[in-house]
Amino acid sequence: MKRVVCSAVLSLVIAASLAPASALADSRGHHAAMKLCKQKYRDAIRGSKYLKGHQRRARIEQARREREECEKLAPR
């Protein structure tokens, strides 16, 4: 019994190590969506530079929420 379990575990480890890395990597669509989210966030931060006090903090917080939402909706 021990021999069967050990050989099964060993075969699973070998199969996992030989699996292509591209199967575990994020897709091109995901990278493009993340790049777009980061660019929108960067633009919002730059735009808030000209606001004052409370408006600036509110705009930065809104941009942060929008970026998090965008990252959640990005394809995998």
N, C-alpha and C positions, 0 to 999 in steps of 0.2 A: 504494500500500500504506500509505504513511504517512498519507494522508488518511482511509483506512478506520479505521485504528487510533485516530487522533485523534478522529474522530467517534464511535466506539464508546465511548471513554473519557469523552468529554464527555457523551454520553447517559446513561452510568451515573452520573456525578456529579450530573447534574440529577435523575435518578430518585431517587437516594439523598437528595438535599436536599429533595425534595418528599414523601418518605415521611412518613406521620403520626408524630408524636413518641410517640404512645401505643403504637405497635408496638415501640418501643425501651424503653419504661418498664416497671417492674415491675408485677405484677398487684396487685389489691386483696387477694387472698389472701396474697400475699407480705408486704405491709405489715402485715396483721393478725397473721401468724405472727411477724414480727420484733418487733412490739410486745409480743406475748405472751412471747417469749423474753427481751426486755429487762426486762419486768416481773418474771418469775420470777427473773432474775439479781439485780435490785434487792432483791427480797424476801429472797433468800438472803444477800445482803450485810448487809442490816439485821438479819437473824436472827443472823448470826455476831457481831454487835456485843457480844453478851452472853457469848460464849465467851472462853476464855483461851488465849494463846500458840499452842501447836502445834495445838490444835483449831480455832482461828480460821483460821490459815493453811491448814490442810487443808480446811476448809469453803469458804473463798474459792477455793482451787484447784479443788475439785470443782464449785463453781458456775460457774467459768470454763469448765471442760471441758463441762459440761452445756449452757451457752449456745452454745458453738462447735458442739456436736452438733446442737442445736436449729436453729441457723442453717443448717447443712448440709442438714437435712431439710426446711427451709421450701420451699414450692412457689415456682416462678419465675413 
